[in-house]
Amino acid sequence: MQTRFRGRVWLFGEDISTDHIITAGYLGTTDPKVFAEHCLENVDARFAKEVKPGDLVVAGPNFGCGSSREQAVLAFTHLGVSAIVAPSFARIFFRNAINQALPVVECPGIHEKVKPNEEIELDLERGEVKTASGEILTFRPLPPHVLEILEAGGLVPKLKRDLAARRASS
């Protein structure tokens, strides 16, 4: 599993809700392409058109607040966003992201230390973000069981893998 990322920053403010990420008007489909095409369109109309695979989202506190819609996470994964870094996340968004294999890390002060379009480096195992200026910010690394879920490609693939291993050893 990839645990180190280098990418361009898309910077957003605090309290970005799941309704900001994908508005309710697009929830009548299950097509992740539709979610991706409209991701954050009311916050930054350029985002879905210009984000590139490997880019990183950095935001202020309380990212993903609001409803529990998994479509918000699917929009980012379909666009190829490598990870989301913020001082804090709504718990349900954080869990949905891990379940869908999107790395999310809580890094205090990150949104005040980077600028849009800068390149930063993220190391999940070491718990570090290196800013464009060379400053190293630290965060508590994700626990091993969370890294296992990410490595498996999400919670459902991990559970399937674990069940298959149990059956094989029985």
ZAROZA-149266 format. One record per residue (C-alpha): residue number from 1; residue in three letters; chain; x, y negated, z. Coordinates in Angstrom, 3 decimals, padded with zeros to 6 digits, always signed. Layout:
<marmi=NUM&lolum=ALA&vopa=A&X=X&Y=Y&Z=Z>
...
% end
This chain:
<marmi=1&lolum=MET&vopa=A&X=+000.000&Y=+000.000&Z=+000.000>
<marmi=2&lolum=GLN&vopa=A&X=+001.157&Y=-003.490&Z=-000.745>
<marmi=3&lolum=THR&vopa=A&X=+001.828&Y=-005.392&Z=+002.470>
<marmi=4&lolum=ARG&vopa=A&X=+003.706&Y=-008.363&Z=+001.038>
<marmi=5&lolum=PHE&vopa=A&X=+002.086&Y=-010.947&Z=-001.175>
<marmi=6&lolum=ARG&vopa=A&X=+003.324&Y=-014.046&Z=-002.928>
<marmi=7&lolum=GLY&vopa=A&X=+000.741&Y=-016.244&Z=-004.515>
<marmi=8&lolum=ARG&vopa=A&X=-000.713&Y=-019.620&Z=-005.258>
<marmi=9&lolum=VAL&vopa=A&X=-002.839&Y=-021.247&Z=-002.564>
<marmi=10&lolum=TRP&vopa=A&X=-006.486&Y=-022.165&Z=-002.968>
<marmi=11&lolum=LEU&vopa=A&X=-007.211&Y=-024.320&Z=+000.067>
<marmi=12&lolum=PHE&vopa=A&X=-010.669&Y=-024.676&Z=+001.598>
<marmi=13&lolum=GLY&vopa=A&X=-011.990&Y=-026.354&Z=+004.726>
<marmi=14&lolum=GLU&vopa=A&X=-013.611&Y=-025.049&Z=+007.859>
<marmi=15&lolum=ASP&vopa=A&X=-016.936&Y=-023.272&Z=+008.236>
<marmi=16&lolum=ILE&vopa=A&X=-017.033&Y=-021.891&Z=+004.694>
<marmi=17&lolum=SER&vopa=A&X=-020.107&Y=-019.679&Z=+004.899>
<marmi=18&lolum=THR&vopa=A&X=-021.056&Y=-016.611&Z=+002.922>
<marmi=19&lolum=ASP&vopa=A&X=-023.701&Y=-018.802&Z=+001.274>
<marmi=20&lolum=HIS&vopa=A&X=-020.927&Y=-021.136&Z=+000.115>
<marmi=21&lolum=ILE&vopa=A&X=-019.027&Y=-018.145&Z=-001.237>
<marmi=22&lolum=ILE&vopa=A&X=-021.971&Y=-016.636&Z=-003.124>
<marmi=23&lolum=THR&vopa=A&X=-025.318&Y=-018.380&Z=-002.940>
<marmi=24&lolum=ALA&vopa=A&X=-028.499&Y=-016.418&Z=-002.318>
<marmi=25&lolum=GLY&vopa=A&X=-029.672&Y=-017.035&Z=-005.874>
<marmi=26&lolum=TYR&vopa=A&X=-027.205&Y=-014.437&Z=-007.163>
<marmi=27&lolum=LEU&vopa=A&X=-028.059&Y=-011.677&Z=-004.707>
<marmi=28&lolum=GLY&vopa=A&X=-030.627&Y=-010.071&Z=-007.010>
<marmi=29&lolum=THR&vopa=A&X=-027.859&Y=-008.120&Z=-008.734>
<marmi=30&lolum=THR&vopa=A&X=-025.249&Y=-005.614&Z=-007.671>
<marmi=31&lolum=ASP&vopa=A&X=-022.819&Y=-006.638&Z=-010.426>
<marmi=32&lolum=PRO&vopa=A&X=-019.566&Y=-007.863&Z=-008.849>
<marmi=33&lolum=LYS&vopa=A&X=-018.783&Y=-009.717&Z=-012.085>
<marmi=34&lolum=VAL&vopa=A&X=-021.753&Y=-012.011&Z=-011.402>
<marmi=35&lolum=PHE&vopa=A&X=-020.561&Y=-012.603&Z=-007.842>
<marmi=36&lolum=ALA&vopa=A&X=-017.067&Y=-013.403&Z=-009.123>
<marmi=37&lolum=GLU&vopa=A&X=-018.322&Y=-015.812&Z=-011.797>
<marmi=38&lolum=HIS&vopa=A&X=-020.151&Y=-017.857&Z=-009.168>
<marmi=39&lolum=CYS&vopa=A&X=-017.740&Y=-017.557&Z=-006.242>
<marmi=40&lolum=LEU&vopa=A&X=-017.498&Y=-020.833&Z=-004.325>
<marmi=41&lolum=GLU&vopa=A&X=-019.104&Y=-022.729&Z=-007.210>
<marmi=42&lolum=ASN&vopa=A&X=-020.729&Y=-025.286&Z=-004.899>
<marmi=43&lolum=VAL&vopa=A&X=-017.464&Y=-025.883&Z=-003.022>
<marmi=44&lolum=ASP&vopa=A&X=-014.986&Y=-025.981&Z=-005.941>
<marmi=45&lolum=ALA&vopa=A&X=-016.464&Y=-025.464&Z=-009.403>
<marmi=46&lolum=ARG&vopa=A&X=-012.969&Y=-024.710&Z=-010.787>
<marmi=47&lolum=PHE&vopa=A&X=-012.234&Y=-021.817&Z=-008.431>
<marmi=48&lolum=ALA&vopa=A&X=-013.934&Y=-018.906&Z=-010.208>
<marmi=49&lolum=LYS&vopa=A&X=-012.712&Y=-020.130&Z=-013.594>
<marmi=50&lolum=GLU&vopa=A&X=-009.106&Y=-020.800&Z=-012.630>
<marmi=51&lolum=VAL&vopa=A&X=-008.205&Y=-018.386&Z=-009.843>
<marmi=52&lolum=LYS&vopa=A&X=-005.694&Y=-015.777&Z=-010.981>
<marmi=53&lolum=PRO&vopa=A&X=-005.114&Y=-012.257&Z=-009.701>
<marmi=54&lolum=GLY&vopa=A&X=-002.628&Y=-012.497&Z=-006.872>
<marmi=55&lolum=ASP&vopa=A&X=-003.726&Y=-015.939&Z=-005.693>
<marmi=56&lolum=LEU&vopa=A&X=-004.356&Y=-016.419&Z=-001.984>
<marmi=57&lolum=VAL&vopa=A&X=-007.224&Y=-018.205&Z=-000.279>
<marmi=58&lolum=VAL&vopa=A&X=-006.294&Y=-020.307&Z=+002.732>
<marmi=59&lolum=ALA&vopa=A&X=-009.054&Y=-021.921&Z=+004.746>
<marmi=60&lolum=GLY&vopa=A&X=-009.887&Y=-023.660&Z=+007.969>
<marmi=61&lolum=PRO&vopa=A&X=-011.460&Y=-022.007&Z=+011.000>
<marmi=62&lolum=ASN&vopa=A&X=-014.617&Y=-019.891&Z=+010.938>
<marmi=63&lolum=PHE&vopa=A&X=-014.276&Y=-018.637&Z=+007.373>
<marmi=64&lolum=GLY&vopa=A&X=-017.140&Y=-016.397&Z=+006.225>
<marmi=65&lolum=CYS&vopa=A&X=-019.674&Y=-017.555&Z=+008.782>
<marmi=66&lolum=GLY&vopa=A&X=-023.363&Y=-017.087&Z=+008.111>
<marmi=67&lolum=SER&vopa=A&X=-024.983&Y=-013.940&Z=+006.818>
<marmi=68&lolum=SER&vopa=A&X=-023.489&Y=-010.486&Z=+006.631>
<marmi=69&lolum=ARG&vopa=A&X=-023.565&Y=-010.277&Z=+002.834>
<marmi=70&lolum=GLU&vopa=A&X=-020.852&Y=-008.023&Z=+001.482>
<marmi=71&lolum=GLN&vopa=A&X=-021.226&Y=-009.707&Z=-001.901>
<marmi=72&lolum=ALA&vopa=A&X=-019.049&Y=-012.552&Z=-000.594>
<marmi=73&lolum=VAL&vopa=A&X=-016.113&Y=-010.160&Z=-000.201>
<marmi=74&lolum=LEU&vopa=A&X=-016.817&Y=-008.448&Z=-003.530>
<marmi=75&lolum=ALA&vopa=A&X=-016.605&Y=-011.802&Z=-005.298>
<marmi=76&lolum=PHE&vopa=A&X=-013.026&Y=-012.276&Z=-004.056>
<marmi=77&lolum=THR&vopa=A&X=-011.912&Y=-008.719&Z=-004.748>
<marmi=78&lolum=HIS&vopa=A&X=-013.338&Y=-008.795&Z=-008.267>
<marmi=79&lolum=LEU&vopa=A&X=-011.415&Y=-012.029&Z=-008.934>
<marmi=80&lolum=GLY&vopa=A&X=-008.188&Y=-010.380&Z=-007.766>
<marmi=81&lolum=VAL&vopa=A&X=-007.587&Y=-012.557&Z=-004.698>
<marmi=82&lolum=SER&vopa=A&X=-004.752&Y=-010.862&Z=-002.785>
<marmi=83&lolum=ALA&vopa=A&X=-005.714&Y=-011.966&Z=+000.707>
<marmi=84&lolum=ILE&vopa=A&X=-007.471&Y=-014.623&Z=+002.733>
<marmi=85&lolum=VAL&vopa=A&X=-005.645&Y=-016.437&Z=+005.516>
<marmi=86&lolum=ALA&vopa=A&X=-007.415&Y=-018.665&Z=+008.038>
<marmi=87&lolum=PRO&vopa=A&X=-007.166&Y=-019.565&Z=+011.729>
<marmi=88&lolum=SER&vopa=A&X=-010.356&Y=-017.586&Z=+012.390>
<marmi=89&lolum=PHE&vopa=A&X=-013.076&Y=-015.621&Z=+010.627>
<marmi=90&lolum=ALA&vopa=A&X=-016.651&Y=-014.800&Z=+011.371>
<marmi=91&lolum=ARG&vopa=A&X=-016.430&Y=-011.271&Z=+012.772>
<marmi=92&lolum=ILE&vopa=A&X=-018.843&Y=-009.746&Z=+010.259>
<marmi=93&lolum=PHE&vopa=A&X=-016.973&Y=-011.263&Z=+007.302>
<marmi=94&lolum=PHE&vopa=A&X=-013.661&Y=-010.045&Z=+008.725>
<marmi=95&lolum=ARG&vopa=A&X=-015.019&Y=-006.511&Z=+009.080>
<marmi=96&lolum=ASN&vopa=A&X=-016.651&Y=-006.551&Z=+005.636>
<marmi=97&lolum=ALA&vopa=A&X=-013.345&Y=-007.650&Z=+004.111>
<marmi=98&lolum=ILE&vopa=A&X=-011.404&Y=-004.828&Z=+005.765>
<marmi=99&lolum=ASN&vopa=A&X=-014.120&Y=-002.331&Z=+004.799>
<marmi=100&lolum=GLN&vopa=A&X=-013.768&Y=-003.446&Z=+001.151>
<marmi=101&lolum=ALA&vopa=A&X=-009.927&Y=-003.409&Z=+001.312>
<marmi=102&lolum=LEU&vopa=A&X=-009.427&Y=-007.182&Z=+001.174>
<marmi=103&lolum=PRO&vopa=A&X=-006.642&Y=-008.212&Z=+003.562>
<marmi=104&lolum=VAL&vopa=A&X=-007.697&Y=-011.012&Z=+005.916>
<marmi=105&lolum=VAL&vopa=A&X=-005.393&Y=-012.426&Z=+008.561>
<marmi=106&lolum=GLU&vopa=A&X=-005.883&Y=-014.935&Z=+011.323>
<marmi=107&lolum=CYS&vopa=A&X=-002.974&Y=-017.374&Z=+011.325>
<marmi=108&lolum=PRO&vopa=A&X=-003.325&Y=-020.377&Z=+013.620>
<marmi=109&lolum=GLY&vopa=A&X=-002.684&Y=-023.715&Z=+011.912>
<marmi=110&lolum=ILE&vopa=A&X=-002.186&Y=-022.304&Z=+008.419>
<marmi=111&lolum=HIS&vopa=A&X=-004.682&Y=-024.668&Z=+006.813>
<marmi=112&lolum=GLU&vopa=A&X=-002.675&Y=-027.657&Z=+008.076>
<marmi=113&lolum=LYS&vopa=A&X=+000.671&Y=-026.376&Z=+006.777>
<marmi=114&lolum=VAL&vopa=A&X=-000.061&Y=-025.683&Z=+003.105>
<marmi=115&lolum=LYS&vopa=A&X=-001.279&Y=-027.611&Z=+000.097>
<marmi=116&lolum=PRO&vopa=A&X=-003.339&Y=-026.456&Z=-002.887>
<marmi=117&lolum=ASN&vopa=A&X=-001.352&Y=-024.772&Z=-005.663>
<marmi=118&lolum=GLU&vopa=A&X=+001.730&Y=-024.187&Z=-003.506>
<marmi=119&lolum=GLU&vopa=A&X=+003.146&Y=-020.700&Z=-003.433>
<marmi=120&lolum=ILE&vopa=A&X=+003.300&Y=-018.936&Z=-000.099>
<marmi=121&lolum=GLU&vopa=A&X=+004.445&Y=-015.513&Z=+001.005>
<marmi=122&lolum=LEU&vopa=A&X=+002.398&Y=-013.283&Z=+003.272>
<marmi=123&lolum=ASP&vopa=A&X=+003.832&Y=-010.260&Z=+005.074>
<marmi=124&lolum=LEU&vopa=A&X=+001.138&Y=-008.161&Z=+006.747>
<marmi=125&lolum=GLU&vopa=A&X=+003.545&Y=-005.841&Z=+008.561>
<marmi=126&lolum=ARG&vopa=A&X=+005.764&Y=-008.557&Z=+010.023>
<marmi=127&lolum=GLY&vopa=A&X=+002.887&Y=-010.911&Z=+010.742>
<marmi=128&lolum=GLU&vopa=A&X=+004.402&Y=-013.832&Z=+008.879>
<marmi=129&lolum=VAL&vopa=A&X=+003.452&Y=-016.479&Z=+006.372>
<marmi=130&lolum=LYS&vopa=A&X=+006.279&Y=-018.380&Z=+004.692>
<marmi=131&lolum=THR&vopa=A&X=+005.098&Y=-021.754&Z=+003.413>
<marmi=132&lolum=ALA&vopa=A&X=+006.419&Y=-023.534&Z=+000.331>
<marmi=133&lolum=SER&vopa=A&X=+008.556&Y=-025.706&Z=+002.625>
<marmi=134&lolum=GLY&vopa=A&X=+010.162&Y=-022.588&Z=+004.109>
<marmi=135&lolum=GLU&vopa=A&X=+008.384&Y=-022.802&Z=+007.460>
<marmi=136&lolum=ILE&vopa=A&X=+007.511&Y=-019.425&Z=+008.958>
<marmi=137&lolum=LEU&vopa=A&X=+004.121&Y=-019.162&Z=+010.658>
<marmi=138&lolum=THR&vopa=A&X=+003.363&Y=-016.059&Z=+012.668>
<marmi=139&lolum=PHE&vopa=A&X=+000.180&Y=-014.148&Z=+013.268>
<marmi=140&lolum=ARG&vopa=A&X=-000.678&Y=-010.964&Z=+015.091>
<marmi=141&lolum=PRO&vopa=A&X=-000.159&Y=-008.186&Z=+012.541>
<marmi=142&lolum=LEU&vopa=A&X=-003.138&Y=-006.065&Z=+011.627>
<marmi=143&lolum=PRO&vopa=A&X=-003.346&Y=-002.899&Z=+013.753>
<marmi=144&lolum=PRO&vopa=A&X=-002.289&Y=+000.414&Z=+012.196>
<marmi=145&lolum=HIS&vopa=A&X=-005.865&Y=+001.721&Z=+011.883>
<marmi=146&lolum=VAL&vopa=A&X=-006.835&Y=-001.410&Z=+009.916>
<marmi=147&lolum=LEU&vopa=A&X=-003.801&Y=-001.030&Z=+007.648>
<marmi=148&lolum=GLU&vopa=A&X=-004.871&Y=+002.592&Z=+007.061>
<marmi=149&lolum=ILE&vopa=A&X=-008.293&Y=+001.400&Z=+005.886>
<marmi=150&lolum=LEU&vopa=A&X=-006.691&Y=-001.139&Z=+003.551>
<marmi=151&lolum=GLU&vopa=A&X=-004.247&Y=+001.465&Z=+002.248>
<marmi=152&lolum=ALA&vopa=A&X=-007.068&Y=+003.900&Z=+001.503>
<marmi=153&lolum=GLY&vopa=A&X=-008.886&Y=+001.293&Z=-000.561>
<marmi=154&lolum=GLY&vopa=A&X=-011.566&Y=+000.557&Z=+002.041>
<marmi=155&lolum=LEU&vopa=A&X=-013.523&Y=+002.239&Z=+004.788>
<marmi=156&lolum=VAL&vopa=A&X=-015.573&Y=+004.605&Z=+002.623>
<marmi=157&lolum=PRO&vopa=A&X=-012.531&Y=+005.960&Z=+000.737>
<marmi=158&lolum=LYS&vopa=A&X=-010.713&Y=+006.393&Z=+004.073>
<marmi=159&lolum=LEU&vopa=A&X=-013.609&Y=+008.332&Z=+005.581>
<marmi=160&lolum=LYS&vopa=A&X=-013.840&Y=+010.539&Z=+002.493>
<marmi=161&lolum=ARG&vopa=A&X=-010.107&Y=+011.207&Z=+002.655>
<marmi=162&lolum=ASP&vopa=A&X=-010.278&Y=+012.009&Z=+006.387>
<marmi=163&lolum=LEU&vopa=A&X=-013.252&Y=+014.359&Z=+005.912>
<marmi=164&lolum=ALA&vopa=A&X=-011.527&Y=+016.158&Z=+003.064>
<marmi=165&lolum=ALA&vopa=A&X=-008.433&Y=+016.626&Z=+005.218>
<marmi=166&lolum=ARG&vopa=A&X=-010.501&Y=+018.038&Z=+008.074>
<marmi=167&lolum=ARG&vopa=A&X=-012.270&Y=+020.464&Z=+005.753>
<marmi=168&lolum=ALA&vopa=A&X=-008.954&Y=+021.585&Z=+004.291>
<marmi=169&lolum=SER&vopa=A&X=-007.506&Y=+022.264&Z=+007.743>
<marmi=170&lolum=SER&vopa=A&X=-010.564&Y=+024.187&Z=+008.979>
% end
